[in-house]
Amino acid sequence: MLQFSKYQGLGNDFLMLDGRDAPDPEFCFDLTPDRVQRLCDRRFGVGGDGVILALPPREGGELRMRIFNADGTEPEMCGNGIRCLARFLADSDGDAPGRTWQIETLAGRIVPELQPDGTIRVDMGEPFLEPAAVPTTLELGEAGIPQGTIESAGKSFSVGAAGMGNPHVVIPVPEVEAVDLELYGAALEVHPTFPAKTNVHFVEALSPTHLVMRVWERGAGPTLACGTGACATLVVCHRLGIAERRARLDLPGGPLEIDWDAASNHLFMTGPAEAVFDGVVTPELWGEGPNTMTSVAVMESVEELAPARPAASTPSAAAESSPAATAGIDCSVACVNGCQRPDDCPSAAARARALELINSSSLDDLVALAANSLETRTRARFKRDTAS
């Protein structure tokens, strides 16, 4: 049994898994590329552009985010995804406007803030404009960004690039709707100019403060929105002289407001994130019956096994007090290919108690347990929305 919440930001949708309180969050989820693909399949699974995990911090933040694309790959960051994560955290914990989160990502520390109107404003940090940091083999051009002309799918493109912790290529065009996104997006994603592949964005400038763009995301294909891509697009367009430092960017799923602050050099993204539904995935999705399910558990069924979540003023407490940390070994990293300490496993006790609970409960009991938790969360969300 795997409990999740589905959220969307401008149509970019994600499955949220909360592992902040789990005694061994990596073990409870046990996600593999195949399982991510099954979850994100829109016909045979739940459906989504990706899966996001909220995990205990490792580097002094309040929590850590991991995100997986629909194809099972793990990108560095996702702007729409982190807005959805912030909205999910606020809904789960009952947070009020003004709440901020220090979230660790593979692209560094990102800080979203809940706004009074329910939108999320995110400090996305500084853009990466040195070619090696994007990464790209394009040379630094006169506009102060990696730029040049590349050939792909039988066509020549004048492009600019920027990094937001993940790579982006931006192509200004006269009419964005005329672009064959399926053809050129797929070809440019894997172009050798971008050794780590790239996200692809075609953009049309309606005015210096109003841009329209279409998105081909690395590992996901065409999506309705891309937060990091909108930031990178503004940076490239501003450096090319076709946009101001602050603009509205219309994506297929809706608009984002992007502000490239001159004083701090940070990009700020403001946009919506909304709950879609809560649910439970049954073991059958993995090809397992209820009695053989040993690697994925309902989070609430093991909450009593976990230590209390630390207060925001001591964000690193969870990481310091976790069983793996106190034993000097990180099971989620060191034990990928098998337990490194079978005679003294830091997570053995927590796993045994979780498995005992699962094996001693019927499938109906586990479904009821998850349903009660989902009902509690839904009631809390409804109460918050009606109060505001």
Helices and strands as residue ranges (DSSP letters): E 2-9, E 12-18, H 25-29, H 33-40, E 50-55, E 63-69, H 79-93, E 103-105, E 108-114, E 120-125, G 131-133, E 147-152, E 155-163, E 167-172, G 176-178, H 181-189, E 199-207, E 210-217, E 221-223, H 227-239, E 246-251, E 254-260, E 267-271, E 274-281, G 283-286, G 299-305, H 317-321, H 323-326, H 331-334, H 348-359, H 363-387
